[in-house]
Amino acid sequence: MKLTFKALSETKVIRIAHPVDFIATGAYTERKHILNERWGKFVISELWFEGICICYIDAKLKESCNITLHSDAPYWMMNFMLEGSVHAQIGDEKILELTEGQYHTTNNPILFTDIFYERSAQLFLIWLTPKFINKLVNEDAMKNMLVNNGNYRHTRQYTLIKEILETDQQDYLRRIAIESKVLELLYIQLQQAEISRTSTNGFNRQDIVRLNDAKAYIDQNIQTPCSLIELARKTGLNDFKLKKGFKALFGNTVFGYLFDLRMDMAYRLLQKDIRVSEVAETIGYKNPHHFTAAFKKKFGFLPSQVNKIKV
């Protein structure tokens, strides 16, 4: 694999050799590449094991730059924007913008991707070989799932990515933990592609606009959410279209989305050492004990432990 970095005044190339079919000696191979130039710094962290490559690119830039990723090998790609934004062109696809909280998934016969950075950003990538995919999904099914994209910020995908980045097990336990989460991410992506393919019939463009209005209303009224019936009335949808369309378009139920939105906001507030009772009130919980129980269900630890958990 070749990574070509182009800034305004110069070009740098990093060649990353990977194990044959990603089979490394031992359970997995972990590597880090650092490119430190006057125009910026790139830290590229990789984790390889059979059929899977996980790559985290942290870019701290002083001027705009683009990366070209080129490999002759085919990949199934899942790209998640953690921070900042980039413009990307994957193969012959049109240039798309990835902003914080968005993902893009595609199945490419040849990996040739241009990523355009205007400022600092963090990008999380998962590449899967055809051999890995074909063990799970037949070729005909894959033809209908070439591209998938959307917002992952307040979904199960966000939690899985966070868990992959924070996994601190060693040796074979690390591989098992990460592979299980990658498989769940792949399952969610394929499930959403299938739902979108089979469930968008009966939803016209105006319905999609109204479903986005429903999502925006939830975002803006996190403290005082309304019932499904009220939300349907406010956005001009019937109950059925709201429930089915929201799940198809955003990969989560209305109240599942609200729950994830609240918990994500709570986590960020707790990192600022705001009291648990204040956080509970801010995100719309009248009873702090109910909030504590919901938070522990989501993250597996108490709100008071947020700044004590190793990140």
C-alpha positions as CSV (number, residue, x, y, z in Angstrom):
1,M,0.0,0.0,0.0
2,K,1.3,3.5,-0.9
3,L,0.3,6.7,0.9
4,T,1.2,9.9,-0.9
5,F,1.0,13.2,1.0
6,K,0.8,16.4,-1.0
7,A,1.0,19.8,0.7
8,L,1.2,23.2,-1.1
9,S,5.0,23.0,-1.4
10,E,6.0,19.3,-1.4
11,T,5.1,15.7,-1.7
12,K,5.9,12.8,0.7
13,V,5.4,9.1,0.1
14,I,5.0,6.4,2.7
15,R,4.9,2.8,1.6
16,I,3.2,0.4,4.0
17,A,3.9,-3.3,3.3
18,H,1.3,-5.6,4.7
19,P,1.5,-9.3,5.6
20,V,0.3,-11.6,2.8
21,D,-3.5,-11.6,3.1
22,F,-3.1,-9.8,6.4
23,I,-1.8,-13.0,8.1
24,A,0.9,-11.8,10.5
25,T,3.3,-13.7,12.8
26,G,1.4,-14.3,16.0
27,A,-2.0,-13.0,16.9
28,Y,-1.8,-9.6,15.2
29,T,0.7,-6.9,14.0
30,E,0.5,-3.4,15.4
31,R,2.5,-0.5,13.8
32,K,2.8,3.2,13.9
33,H,4.1,5.7,11.2
34,I,4.8,9.3,12.0
35,L,5.2,12.0,9.3
36,N,6.4,15.3,10.9
37,E,6.8,18.2,8.4
38,R,6.7,21.9,8.7
39,W,3.2,21.9,7.2
40,G,1.8,19.4,9.6
41,K,2.1,16.1,11.4
42,F,0.4,12.8,10.6
43,V,0.3,9.8,13.0
44,I,-0.9,6.6,11.3
45,S,-1.6,3.8,13.7
46,E,-2.3,0.3,12.2
47,L,-3.5,-3.0,13.5
48,W,-3.4,-6.0,11.1
49,F,-4.6,-9.6,11.5
50,E,-6.1,-12.2,9.2
51,G,-8.5,-10.4,6.8
52,I,-8.7,-7.2,8.8
53,C,-6.8,-3.9,8.9
54,I,-7.7,-1.1,11.3
55,C,-6.2,2.3,10.7
56,Y,-6.4,5.5,12.7
57,I,-5.1,8.7,11.1
58,D,-4.6,11.7,13.3
59,A,-3.7,14.8,11.3
60,K,-2.5,18.1,12.9
61,L,-2.1,20.5,10.0
62,K,-0.7,24.0,9.5
63,E,-1.8,24.1,5.8
64,S,-4.1,22.1,3.6
65,C,-3.0,18.7,2.4
66,N,-4.3,15.6,0.6
67,I,-3.5,11.9,1.0
68,T,-3.7,9.4,-1.8
69,L,-4.2,5.8,-0.6
70,H,-3.4,3.3,-3.4
71,S,-3.4,-0.5,-3.3
72,D,-4.0,-3.1,-6.0
73,A,-5.8,-5.3,-3.6
74,P,-9.6,-5.1,-3.2
75,Y,-11.2,-4.1,0.1
76,W,-14.5,-3.6,1.9
77,M,-14.0,-0.2,3.5
78,M,-15.7,1.4,6.5
79,N,-14.6,5.0,7.0
80,F,-15.6,6.9,10.2
81,M,-14.9,10.6,10.8
82,L,-14.0,11.0,14.4
83,E,-13.1,14.7,14.4
84,G,-13.0,17.5,11.8
85,S,-13.9,17.0,8.2
86,V,-12.4,15.9,4.9
87,H,-13.4,15.6,1.3
88,A,-12.8,12.2,-0.2
89,Q,-13.0,10.6,-3.6
90,I,-13.1,6.8,-3.5
91,G,-12.4,5.2,-6.9
92,D,-14.6,6.7,-9.5
93,E,-17.2,7.9,-7.1
94,K,-18.0,11.6,-6.9
95,I,-16.2,13.7,-4.2
96,L,-18.1,13.4,-0.9
97,E,-17.7,15.3,2.3
98,L,-17.2,13.5,5.6
99,T,-17.9,15.6,8.7
100,E,-17.5,14.6,12.3
101,G,-19.9,11.8,13.2
102,Q,-20.4,10.6,9.6
103,Y,-19.4,7.3,8.0
104,H,-19.0,6.0,4.5
105,T,-18.9,2.3,3.5
106,T,-18.0,0.9,0.1
107,N,-16.8,-2.2,-1.7
108,N,-13.9,-1.4,-4.0
109,P,-12.1,-3.7,-6.5
110,I,-9.0,-1.5,-6.2
111,L,-8.3,0.8,-3.3
112,F,-7.6,4.2,-4.8
113,T,-8.8,7.0,-2.5
114,D,-8.0,10.7,-2.4
115,I,-8.6,12.4,1.0
116,F,-8.5,16.2,1.0
117,Y,-7.7,17.9,4.4
118,E,-8.2,21.6,4.9
119,R,-7.5,21.4,8.6
120,S,-6.7,19.0,11.4
121,A,-8.9,15.9,11.6
122,Q,-9.1,12.3,12.9
123,L,-10.2,9.4,10.6
124,F,-10.9,5.8,11.6
125,L,-10.7,3.2,8.9
126,I,-11.5,-0.5,8.7
127,W,-10.5,-2.5,5.6
128,L,-11.7,-6.1,5.1
129,T,-10.3,-8.5,2.4
130,P,-12.7,-10.3,0.0
131,K,-11.7,-13.6,1.6
132,F,-12.9,-12.3,5.0
133,I,-16.1,-11.0,3.6
134,N,-16.9,-14.1,1.4
135,K,-16.8,-16.3,4.5
136,L,-19.8,-14.3,5.8
137,V,-21.7,-12.9,2.8
138,N,-22.2,-14.4,-0.7
139,E,-21.2,-12.5,-3.8
140,D,-24.7,-11.9,-5.0
141,A,-25.7,-10.2,-1.8
142,M,-22.7,-7.9,-1.9
143,K,-23.7,-6.6,-5.3
144,N,-26.7,-4.8,-3.7
145,M,-24.6,-3.3,-0.9
146,L,-21.8,-1.4,-2.7
147,V,-22.2,1.9,-0.9
148,N,-23.7,2.9,2.5
149,N,-23.3,6.2,4.4
150,G,-24.9,8.2,7.2
151,N,-24.4,9.4,10.7
152,Y,-23.1,7.0,13.4
153,R,-22.6,9.5,16.2
154,H,-25.7,8.5,18.3
155,T,-25.8,4.8,17.3
156,R,-24.4,1.5,18.4
157,Q,-21.6,2.0,15.9
158,Y,-20.2,4.9,17.9
159,T,-19.9,2.8,21.0
160,L,-18.2,0.0,19.1
161,I,-15.6,2.3,17.6
162,K,-14.9,3.8,21.0
163,E,-14.5,0.2,22.4
164,I,-12.1,-0.8,19.6
165,L,-9.9,2.3,20.3
166,E,-9.9,1.7,24.0
167,T,-9.5,-2.0,24.1
168,D,-6.5,-2.7,26.5
169,Q,-6.5,-6.6,26.5
170,Q,-3.3,-8.3,25.5
171,D,-2.5,-11.0,23.0
172,Y,-5.3,-13.3,21.8
173,L,-7.9,-11.6,24.0
174,R,-7.2,-8.3,22.2
175,R,-7.7,-9.9,18.8
176,I,-11.0,-11.7,19.9
177,A,-12.4,-8.5,21.4
178,I,-11.6,-6.3,18.4
179,E,-12.7,-8.9,15.8
180,S,-16.0,-9.3,17.6
181,K,-16.6,-5.6,17.4
182,V,-15.6,-5.4,13.8
183,L,-18.1,-8.2,13.0
184,E,-20.8,-6.3,14.8
185,L,-20.0,-3.1,12.9
186,L,-20.1,-5.0,9.6
187,Y,-23.5,-6.6,10.6
188,I,-24.9,-3.2,11.4
189,Q,-23.7,-1.8,8.1
190,L,-25.1,-4.6,6.0
191,Q,-28.3,-4.6,8.0
192,Q,-28.8,-0.9,7.3
193,A,-28.0,-1.3,3.6
194,E,-30.6,-4.1,3.4
195,I,-33.2,-2.1,5.3
196,S,-32.6,0.9,3.1
197,R,-32.9,-1.2,0.0
198,T,-36.1,-2.9,1.0
199,S,-37.8,-0.3,3.1
200,T,-37.5,2.9,1.2
201,N,-40.3,1.9,-1.2
202,G,-43.4,3.9,-0.1
203,F,-41.2,6.8,1.2
204,N,-41.0,9.8,-1.2
205,R,-38.7,12.7,-1.1
206,Q,-41.0,14.7,1.1
207,D,-41.2,11.9,3.6
208,I,-37.4,11.9,3.8
209,V,-37.4,15.6,4.4
210,R,-40.0,15.2,7.2
211,L,-38.0,12.4,8.8
212,N,-34.9,14.6,8.9
213,D,-37.1,17.3,10.5
214,A,-38.1,14.7,13.1
215,K,-34.5,14.0,13.9
216,A,-33.7,17.7,14.1
217,Y,-36.6,18.3,16.5
218,I,-35.2,15.5,18.8
219,D,-31.8,17.1,18.6
220,Q,-33.2,20.5,19.6
221,N,-35.5,19.3,22.4
222,I,-33.4,16.8,24.3
223,Q,-34.7,18.0,27.7
224,T,-38.4,17.9,26.7
225,P,-39.0,15.2,24.1
226,C,-42.5,14.6,22.8
227,S,-44.4,11.4,22.3
228,L,-44.3,9.5,19.0
229,I,-47.8,10.8,18.2
230,E,-46.8,14.4,18.9
231,L,-43.6,14.1,16.9
232,A,-45.6,12.6,14.0
233,R,-48.1,15.5,14.1
234,K,-45.4,18.1,14.3
235,T,-43.6,16.7,11.2
236,G,-46.6,15.8,9.1
237,L,-46.0,12.0,9.2
238,N,-48.3,9.2,10.3
239,D,-47.1,6.9,13.2
240,F,-46.2,4.1,10.8
241,K,-44.1,6.2,8.5
242,L,-42.3,7.9,11.4
243,K,-41.4,4.6,13.2
244,K,-40.5,2.6,10.1
245,G,-38.9,5.5,8.2
246,F,-36.8,6.7,11.1
247,K,-35.3,3.2,11.7
248,A,-34.6,2.8,7.9
249,L,-33.0,6.2,7.4
250,F,-31.0,6.5,10.7
251,G,-30.5,2.9,11.8
252,N,-32.2,3.4,15.2
253,T,-35.6,3.8,16.7
254,V,-36.9,7.3,17.7
255,F,-36.4,6.6,21.4
256,G,-33.2,4.6,20.8
257,Y,-31.8,7.7,19.1
258,L,-32.9,10.0,21.9
259,F,-31.4,7.6,24.5
260,D,-28.0,7.5,22.6
261,L,-28.1,11.3,22.1
262,R,-28.7,11.9,25.8
263,M,-26.0,9.5,26.9
264,D,-23.4,10.9,24.6
265,M,-24.1,14.4,25.8
266,A,-24.0,13.2,29.4
267,Y,-20.6,11.6,28.8
268,R,-19.1,14.8,27.4
269,L,-20.5,16.9,30.3
270,L,-19.2,14.5,32.9
271,Q,-15.7,14.8,31.4
272,K,-15.9,18.5,32.3
273,D,-16.4,17.5,36.0
274,I,-20.0,18.7,36.1
275,R,-22.0,17.1,38.9
276,V,-24.1,14.1,38.1
277,S,-27.3,15.7,39.3
278,E,-26.7,18.7,37.0
279,V,-25.9,16.5,34.0
280,A,-29.1,14.4,34.7
281,E,-31.2,17.6,34.6
282,T,-29.4,19.0,31.6
283,I,-30.3,16.0,29.4
284,G,-33.9,15.7,30.7
285,Y,-33.8,13.2,33.5
286,K,-35.9,14.4,36.5
287,N,-34.5,11.6,38.8
288,P,-30.7,11.4,39.0
289,H,-31.0,7.7,40.1
290,H,-32.9,6.9,36.9
291,F,-30.1,8.7,34.9
292,T,-27.4,6.8,36.8
293,A,-29.0,3.4,35.9
294,A,-29.5,4.4,32.2
295,F,-25.9,5.6,32.0
296,K,-24.5,2.4,33.5
297,K,-26.6,0.3,31.1
298,K,-25.1,2.2,28.2
299,F,-21.5,2.4,29.2
300,G,-21.0,-0.3,31.8
301,F,-19.8,2.0,34.6
302,L,-21.3,4.7,36.8
303,P,-21.3,8.4,35.8
304,S,-19.1,9.2,38.8
305,Q,-16.4,7.0,37.2
306,V,-16.1,8.8,33.9
307,N,-12.8,10.6,34.6
308,K,-11.4,7.5,36.3
309,I,-11.8,5.2,33.4
310,K,-8.6,4.7,31.4
311,V,-9.0,6.1,27.8
